[in-house]
């Protein structure tokens, strides 16, 4: 059992209760917290934990190539283990103050490598039966997977910004990141500059799907700068909070449950279809609701500005 002091420490290791999924709160976060305490005790850095999770997740994906339920089950266990470490690295970074840009780079790369391995292995497994069509299906599903994950991450960071402020969020914009990219030298900062080249395009894709929020946020910054009034923060949080459950569905747990079921019944292609249908429908719904909220708040700010 976790005593009261440890419960407080566990809470401190979370981003926020608003953005956590119930599976994470009941399972991944408590276990990740214990891993974080263990790694802190033996002097392992958050980045090392992230790298370990990459190897575990990629290894898990490789085991999904085999049409063997036992090996698939081992792969499922490895993927769960990888996600425990993915939880632990962030918790360890928050507990020890070891946050870094390299850590963010590795963390962003982590899930991409897991799912690339999963997609690639499933396609190899089904090529004999499906020929090139499984690769086409996976390519389309992978494209929309990237959009689903990107917008879920974006809306979560927007929510954290209004909840905790700039220090409690990782909300970035493409203009700011492009300036940093252009200020760096390929010779002296090659790895960071390469990351930022991709990251600028990543943030641009998020902004392209949220034009009403960009308009609202621009007006908000123009009117109030960094001192956003609490009544706006509260109104935004109240409108954004119901959407957090969709950001969680589009992240890891739900999609992995469907993946596991599809492997158990020996129909892994179902996972790709699930991404293209159910998860895309949720993505569209989430974007529409968030844009409506942003549009409403923008009009309220505009009206207030005119009245003044």
HELIX and SHEET records of a PDB file:
HELIX    1   1 UNK A    4  UNK A   12  1                                   9    
HELIX    2   2 UNK A   22  UNK A   23  1                                   2    
HELIX    3   3 UNK A   24  UNK A   28  3                                   5    
HELIX    4   4 UNK A   29  UNK A   42  1                                  14    
HELIX    5   5 UNK A   46  UNK A   63  1                                  18    
HELIX    6   6 UNK A   69  UNK A   96  1                                  28    
HELIX    7   7 UNK A  101  UNK A  130  1                                  30    
HELIX    8   8 UNK A  133  UNK A  164  1                                  32    
HELIX    9   9 UNK A  166  UNK A  168  5                                   3    
HELIX   10  10 UNK A  174  UNK A  183  1                                  10    
HELIX   11  11 UNK A  190  UNK A  208  1                                  19    
HELIX   12  12 UNK A  211  UNK A  224  1                                  14    
HELIX   13  13 UNK A  230  UNK A  241  1                                  12    
HELIX   14  14 UNK A  244  UNK A  249  1                                   6    
HELIX   15  15 UNK A  253  UNK A  264  1                                  12    
HELIX   16  16 UNK A  269  UNK A  274  1                                   6    
HELIX   17  17 UNK A  275  UNK A  279  3                                   5    
HELIX   18  18 UNK A  280  UNK A  307  1                                  28    
END                                                                             
